[in-house]
Amino acid sequence: MGTLSPRRLRAVAFPVLVAGALATALALPGVAVDAETQSRVGHADTVRPAAAPATQQGTTGPASPQQYADAGAITNYANAVLLNEYVEAVQRAQFEDAANRLMQERAAAAAAAAETQRSRATVVASGGGGGGGGGGCSGNTDCFLACTRAHESDTAGGYQAVGGGGRYRGAYQFDQQTWNSNAAASGRADLVGQDPASVAPAAQDQVAADTYARRGNAPWGGRC
């Protein structure tokens, strides 16, 4: 037979505990009512003769209004205590479940980020796989941009890098003619004629990424 979880166990135990509290309250001395007397209420033809005793020996007499009030107060208090404990237990279980899910999601995200970082570091350290075609990044644009910057500009000025005696400029070392044509093809006519090393890094990334999407890594000698 399966074992109930703590949450299911609390859900089952709550009504049992409330019923027990009610039964205890109603068992107080003087609260029980003579069932025979109750059955005769409203039936004039069965009223006990005047000479008969009011109660039989051993039968508890009718409870007073105060006794009923005391029993009701005890029952209400027991219900309130049990209900509060039940609600707190449910809220505590829900909080623990949510905290566990959050920790698991964060751990999974951290592991995925670490794996991505290791993969990129491996690509850069190996020279991007070299030689034509898709290169070591296999069409992954983020990998390609990071790998290209590592080879072209990260150690020579980053996005403001200038190489080849001033001919190749920016993070991806475009010459001016190549920059102009690829900026126009990327839908950035506003960048045509501008110095690649002076435009915003995001604009350089966009033109390089669009060029890579259209032409692969060929403009960079097949690297990455």
Secondary structure, DSSP 8 states (H G I E B T S, - for coil): -----HHHHHHHHHHHHHHHHHHHHHTSTTT---HHHHHHTT-GGG---TTS-SS-TT------HHHHHHHHHHHHHHHHHHHHHHHHHHHHHHHHHHHHHHHHHHHHHHHHHHHHHHHHHHHHHTGGG-SSTTTTTTT-HHHHHHHHHHHHTTTTTGGG-EEGGGTEETTTTB-HHHHHHHHHHTT-GGGTTS-TTTS-HHHHHHHHHHHHHHHTTGGGTT--
